[in-house]
Amino acid sequence: MKKAATRRLLAPVAGRVLALADVQDPVFATATMGPGFAIQPTDGRVVAPVSGRVTVVAATKHAVGLVTASGLEVLVHMGIDTVELNGAPFVCHVQVGDTVQAGEVLAEMDLAALQRAQKLATVIVVVTNGQTVLDDLIVAATDQMVTAKTAVATAVLAVTPVPGAQAVTSTTAASDVELESEFESESESKSKSKPNSTSKYAHLATAIVTNVGGPGNINSVIHCITRLRFYLKDEHRAQDAVIANLDGVIDVAKAGGQYQVVIGPAVNEVYDAVMAQLGPAFADMTAGTPTAATTQAAGAPTETDAPTGWLPRLRHGMSQVIGVMTAAMIPVIGILAGSGILKGILAALTGFHVLTVTSGTYMVLNAVADAIFYFLPVILGFTAAKKLGSDPIVLAIVGAILIYPSLMTAAGHATTAQITFFGVPTHLMSYAASVFPMIVAAWLGVSVERGLKRVIPLYLRSVFVPILEALILSVIVLVVIGPLITMISKGLASGILAIYNFSPALSGLVIGGLYQTMVIFGLHWGIIPIVINDIATNGHSYLNAILSITMVAQGGAVLAVFLKSKNKPLKEISLAAAISAFCGVTEPALYGVNLKYKRVFVVASIASGLGGLLTGLLHVNNYALSGSLIGFPAFITPGVGIGPNFYGYLISHYGTLLIATILVYLFGFSDKMLPATSATAK
C-alpha cells in the first residue's frame, strides 16, 4: 500500500499555538476558509510556513497567499479585523510572483500599533483548498509556546504530488467580510503567466467602453465579484439597451452613482481587458466617486419622487422595500440555490438512512449547505449597505452581532431569551437566515452615519463613527425591531392555531396564502416552534404539511417563469431557484425572481392558498421536520408505510405544483415585465 505524501507547515511567528476553533473570528474558527492553525504572537516577524510562490498579497498588507509545488494553497492572515487599519501596522517584504523558501521573511507586524488599535494580533495559517487536496491536517499539541520556523502541523495529501507540478491559487476570500476584490483576483494571477489572457475579451471590452460614451465619458472604473462599476461624467450618453444585449453582458444597472455592467463569473477577465484599453489612470478608486453630500442612497426616494395619498405612498414604500431586498439578495442567489439543492440531497440521504446526522460526512456537507444561511445577516448587511449607501463593513459587523454565539444560544432557551439592556426589557430571537431586520438596519445606517459625522470631529471619525454606528444599529434591531417581530409573529401564530383548530381546510387556505409573506418579514418564527413542538410531542404535524405546500407553490411559480421566458439569464436563475424550492429552500425563488416580478409572487401565493386548502381537506400529516418534494419520506406514516396519508401528500403537493405552474404561466408572467434593457433575447 502506497504511503500518503505529507508536507510540514512551520510556525510563521513565535508565540503560543492555538487550535483554529479558538480563533476569535467565526469564519476561521469554523474552518470555513479551510483547515489550519493559529499562533498568538510574541514577535512581529512573520515567515513563510511553506516553500512556494506568492500568489496573493492583500492591498492592506495583512494577508499573504502561497501555493506550493504540490498544490497546497496556504493563506497567512495577520491579525483579526485588521483590514480596516489600511495596512498601517504591516510591512510586506514580498510581492505577487516571488518564490520563497519555508522560513523566509514575508512581513513584519507592529504589535504595539495593533494593541493601540485594540486588534488581536493572532496570525492564522489555513490551507484554503484543503477540502480537495488534503486527507488530513494534523496540528501539533496546542497551547504550547514555539519559536518561528518550528514545524507545528503536518498536511497529509490526498493525492501523491507530481514532482515539479505547478498550481495556481484560487484564494479570493478573507475573514474581514472582504467580499469585493481586496485580494488580487485569480485571473490577475493567471494573467502573469498568460499575457494574452485578456485578448479573448478585447472585443467585448471595446464595445462596452464605446457604448458607455468612450474614454472621455469615464472618470474611473472598478469591479466587484460580478459587475464592472463605471463612474461616468454623463450617464445619459451610455447606450443601455446596446450594452445589455452584448454577448457576455447579463444586464445593466444604475445605483449609488455607478453605471454597473453585470458580467458574471468572467468579470475579472473583462475588467482586465477594459483596463488594458483605458490605462491604469482609470483604475483610481477615488476618481469620480460621488460624495455622500452629492449623492442620495439608492432606494431612498426624494420628496419630488414620492407619490401623494396614503395608499399610493404605501404601495410605493412596499415597492421600495421589496426592491432593496431583491437587489441586496441578488449577489448571493446563486450560492443560495446551490446550498438549497445540497440541503435537499442531504434530506433525502438522511430520510433513506444512507447518512446519519451525527456522521462526519453529514456534518461537513451540512456545514457547506448551511453556512450561507447562518451567516446571511453578515453578507446581507454588506450587500444591502452597498445598495442603500451606508457603510458595508459596519453593516456586516451589525449582522455578525445579531448572530453572535452567546446571543444565539440565549435566544434558543426560553429562560434566557428575555433579557434587559440598560433596564429595557428585550426579547432575543434567532436572526440566522433573516432578511428584513438587516434591510431596516442598512436603511437606518445612512441617517445614523450622517448624524454621527455631524457631531464627531473629523480627526476622531475613523475610530468612533464605525463603532458607534454598529452599536446604535444593533441596539435598534435587538431592542426594537426584534421584539416587535417576535410580538407580531406570536400573535399571528396564535391566530393561525385558532383557525386550524376551527377548520383545517380554512387554516390551510390562510397559512398557504400568507406564509411566504411572513417569511419575507421574519414573522414565521412564531409558527416554527409550534411545528417543532407538534413533532416532538405528538410525532406529527398537520401544520408542517401546509408549510411544505408553500415551498412547492413558490417552486412551481419560478418553474413557470423558466418555461415561459426567452431571456437566457432569467431562465438559468429560474431553473436553479425552482430546484432549490423543491428541495425546501425558497429564498432563491423569492428574492431572485418572484418578488422581483411582483405579480409572480401574488399568483404563487394564491396557488399556495389553494394548495393549503387541498392539504387541509385531505388531512395530510407530516412526521418529520422536512417538506417540499424532496421531503416525501416525511409523509410516510410510521408503522403503516405508504397509505392514505402519502397519497394525500402526492395529490396535494403535485396538485399545487400543477396549479402554481399553470396559473403563473397563463396569468403571472411574461417577458414584457422585464426591463427594456434585458428583455431582448441575447
Order of alpha helices (4+ residues) and beta strands (2+ residues): beta-beta-alpha-beta-beta-beta-beta-beta-beta-beta-beta-alpha-beta-alpha-beta-beta-beta-alpha-alpha-beta-beta-alpha-beta-beta-alpha-alpha-alpha-alpha-alpha-alpha-alpha-alpha-beta-beta-alpha-alpha-alpha-alpha-alpha-alpha-alpha-alpha-alpha-alpha
